[in-house]
């Protein structure tokens, strides 16, 4: 069953930390999130966390969270379970999600909980890189500027979430303009869960391998990695190959009149071509 991305409950979250290395003892000092569906806001989570250690000078220069602000704050054992309750079954999003997820899972380990499993995670940075391929650099402030979004200098978790939400909505509108509104396609393009991506790509591989065996042409809808344009083209599939941890369909492209390789996660739709 197809679901429109505007029918899905998302959470954009951000963390502020004592430093950059959770495996070297750095901790979360603030976690904030906004829950929404379409354009409707459904809730806000915002809490400081006493990390039980000092904030590095470099981190303080960025977030300006002082020891005085944290001395009476609850610890991770109190805050993180509440955040998990807030997440529920929503799709979790963050800008440079790998960083925030590493810190979140580190906090879960510290308080004796398992790492997050079964939660779908989308990286808004990945969205920006794939939909704005010509920028060359992708810090949040730079992407925000290029999208015409006003950004305040205050660097705190909730303010960054507000900015990321605006970026997310702008990029989502770009997807809609390209005719991409299906949630499964959205996840195939931007989710970072290895297990999820493997399952989705395996489903495509099985179906496309059957087309190869039957020697039939496919009509595919494809998002270009270089231009972010969506095109429909007829392809005679020849083989499926793995290269640099990515899966590709190799086939003769009748649009370009030559053999081409297509990233499996960029194939939005395919069907047997009927002349």
N, C-alpha and C positions, 0 to 999 in steps of 0.2 A: 504494500500500500504506500503510495506516494504521499509525502508530507511537505507542505510549503514551509520554508524557513520562518515565515511570520507566524506559524502555528506552534513553533517550538519555544520552550522556556529556556532562556539563556541566563548565565551569570558571568559577568565580567568582574574579575578580581585582581588585586594587586597587593604586593607586600613591600614593606620597608624592613631593612635588615641591619644587623650590626656590622656586616661586611659582605664579602662576596663568596666565601667558602664555607658552606654548611658542614662539610666533612672535616673542616679544621676548627670547628667550634662556633661558627657564626650562627646567629639565631634570628628569628622573625621578631620585630619590635612593633609592627603594626600590620593589620590585615583588614582590607576593606573590599566590599563587593556591592554590585547593583544587580538585582534580578529583574528580568524584563521579558516580555513577549511582544513581538512586533514593535510598536512604538509605545506600548504601555509599560510603565514601571510597576513592578510587583512588590519590591522590598529593597531595603538597604541594610548591609551589615558593616559595622565600623568599630574597631576596637584596637587600642594599644595593648601590647603584651610585654610584661616584665621578663626580659631574657635571662636574668640572673647573671649577667656579665656586662662589661662595658661596651659602648658603641665605639667603633674605630673612628679616628678623626676624619678620615675620608668620607665615611658614611654620614657622619654628623654634618659635614659641609654640604651634603646633598639634601638630607631630609630634615635637618635642624631639630631632631628629636633628642631632647636632653635627658640626663639621668633623673632630674627632678620630675619630668613628665611621666617617667616610668616607675618611680619608686612605689606608687600606690596602685599601679595597674595590675590586673589579674595575670596569672601565669598561663603558659601554653596549655597546661592540663585542664584549665577552665575554659579558655577561649576556643581552642581548636575543635573540641567536640560540638560546641555550639555552631561553629562554622560548617561542620559536616552536616548538621541538621538543617542549616540554611540551604546548603547545596541541594539536598534531596536527590532527585533524579534529573536535575537540570543539566544542560550542556555547559561545561565550564570553559571560559575563555580568558585569555590574558595576552598581553603584549610581551613577546619573548617568553612564552608559556613554559618552556623547559626550565628556565631559571626559577620561576615561582613554584613550579611543581616539585623541583628538587628540594627547595626549602620546606614546602608543605609536607612532603613525605618524610623529611628529616625530623620535623617536629612530631609527626605521628610516631615515628620510631622511638623518639625520646620519651614520649608519654605512654609507650607500650602498646600502641595501636599498629595495625597493618597498614602498609602503603595503600593508597587509593587504587581500587580495582573496579572495573565496571563503570567508571565515570568517563564519559566522552570529553576529550579535551581538544579545544581548537586554539591555534596560535594566530592572533591578529597580525603579528609580524609576518607570518607566512602569507596571510591574505594580502598584505601590502606588497610584499615582494613579487607575488604572482600577478597581481592586478595593476601594479605600477612598476613594470619591469625596467623602465629607463631611468629611475632615480639615481641609482649608483650607491646610495647610502640610505639607511633606514632607521636611524634613531627616532623615537616617538615624536620629538619636537620637530624634526625635519619633515616627516610625513604629514604631521599636523599642519605645518606651514604650507606645504604643497597642496593640501586639500582645502585650504582657505579657512581653517578652523582657528579661532582665537584661543591662544593658550597662555594662561597665567604662569608666572615663574614659580609659584608655590609647588614644591615637590613633596607631596604627601600622598599616602595610598589612595584616599578617597578622591582627591583632585585628579590623580592620574587615571583612576577608574572612569571619572566623568569624561575626561579627554578621550580615553580609549573607546568608550561607548560611542562618542561622536565619530571617531575614525571607523569603528565597526559599521555604523549605520551608513556612512558615506560609501564604504566599500561594498556593503550589501546592496545598496542602490545601484552601484556599478554592475554587480552581478545580474540584477534584475534586468537592466538595460541590455545585457548580453543574452537574455532569455534563460538565465540560470536561477531557479527558485526552489528546486527540489532539494530537500534536506540531505538525502543520500549523496547527491552530487556534491553538495556543499562540504560534507564530511570527507568525501573521497579526495577533495582538493586541499582541505585545510586542517583536518584533524591530525594530531601527532601521536595517537595511540597506535603502537606498532601492531598489537593484536587485531584491532579493528581494521586497520589498513590492509593487513594480510588477508583477513577474511573477505573484505570487499574485492580486492584484486584477484583472489583465488576464484571467486564467483565469475569474474570477467574472463579469467584465463580458461576456465573449464568451457564456457560457452564459445569463446573465440577459437579454442583448439578444435572444437567440433566443426566450426566453419572451415578451418584449415583442412581437416580430414575430409570434409565433403567437397572441398574446392569450390566454395561459393563466395561471391563477393559480399562485402558488408557496406552498409551505409552508416557512417559514424558522425557523431557530433563531437567536435574536438576543440579544446581550449589551448591556444598556442602559448608556449612558455616564453617565447621571445617578444610577442606583440600583445598578448592577452586578448586577442581576437578569437571569437567563436565561429567556426566554419563547419559546414556539412560537406562531406566528401565521400566518394565511393572508393573502397580499398579492396584489393584482392590480398587477403592475409596469407603470408608465407611461413612465418615462424614467430615464436615467442622467445625472447631472450632476457636474461638477467645481466645488468651491467651497472656497476657502482651502486649496488643495493637498490636499484630500481628495475621495474619490469617494463619491457617494451614490446609492442606489437610491430613486427617488421612486415611490410607489404607494399604492393605496387599501388601508388596513389594516382588515380585518374585525374584528379584536379591539377596536380603538379606534373603529371606525365613522367613519373620516375619513382624509383623505390625510396620509401621513407620509413623512418622509425617514429613510433608514436608512444609517448609515455602512457602507461596503462591508467594511472590516476587522473590523467587529463582527458580520457575518453568519457564523455558525459552520457552518451547513449549510443547504442548500436543495434542494428537489425539487419536481417538478410535483405540484400538489394534485389528488388524485383523490377526487371526491365519492362 
